[in-house]
């Protein structure tokens, strides 16, 4: 009789997966399941589906090299049904004493596993995922009794616990946070200049086979596989990490918030997909960045800014996700209900910043955090779009998207749909911020300085409309009080004009 059936999900592709601990090849079997339903839970980008399937198939090779018995159900295998049906069929055939799995990356998947195991009378053993540097229970203990959660304080706890960029009990350099040094735009006259390219990986035979399958099975899905460059196994992920640390980390801090046309990657790491599939561990990535600083290869601000995103923000939002689900999925602080405009799926809009950010997303399955937060996310909040539709879009179109990381970032950070739960203000801006951080506004049909008239920038008009609508709340928040004060300088006629133009824009979002 099979002792353990160990389920390895598509975002758990590490031999350090704790569900594989004490694996006995004589009595245990690994199961991995491809299912079309997982690419259709949201209308997933072709590159996202390709990455998950190719990485899974490459991980199966590692299991085979170990000589471990495994069951691998491919998308086009004859066994019918969605993920739940396929897993149920495997459990019925093999009748293991228990199904083992590490913490899933989605609340939906955890519920699905519980239901399938209950239906088949198979005990389910969910193991704490040691990939992360803070367990779900540890985070819950830290958060207990706190009405509002703030990443900065959690980050300091993690820095001390793991002794990262520390001198005893004091932070390296005397400051916890060097964010003020990490907000530069590219020079307006010269642009980004020469940026060392990220590591790129030509699709091998397995990836090419997956691409052909995806193009056949998911024909109508958004995005392209023509520019697929992502690491699909651990060896490639390590190459990507080494290349970033050696050639790009030094410039990352200064320009991490900068945007420029036809510069989809900037100085960014492009490691999030490898981290989120567990091809890399956060501990080794943090250690590599700290070592580069200690060796004098990169400035402290760049190393700290990068480490904060992994040791701080990444761990923090995972904790918040599991603490607040399933309510987080339905949160809607402002009761926004507008449908997602069609141009989110095509990039066909007159707003140059949205056109560029969405266009590169469809091409590569990637946009960096400022494009996601202050362009596509900022517009979604100002345009009063449904948080659920927006979150589903983000989960669908980015290759690094797993719900534990995507949903808190979108609903909580970009859309402020959770109120002040873990962000102290809505992250909104007019077109002026985008002009300052990019060259997008040059040649755009809209003028970021105009809030009224034919050339009024939708970001600017809708920004002032948002402040007008929420003035009473914003004035009471120290971090938004200045925004609220500024609108009092506008005349009653100008505020009325903003309301009228904003209402017109909101009624014709698809034409902007």
Order of alpha helices (4+ residues) and beta strands (2+ residues): beta-beta-alpha-alpha-beta-alpha-beta-alpha-beta-alpha-alpha-beta-beta-alpha-alpha-alpha-alpha-alpha-alpha-alpha-alpha-alpha-alpha-alpha-alpha-alpha-alpha-alpha-alpha-alpha
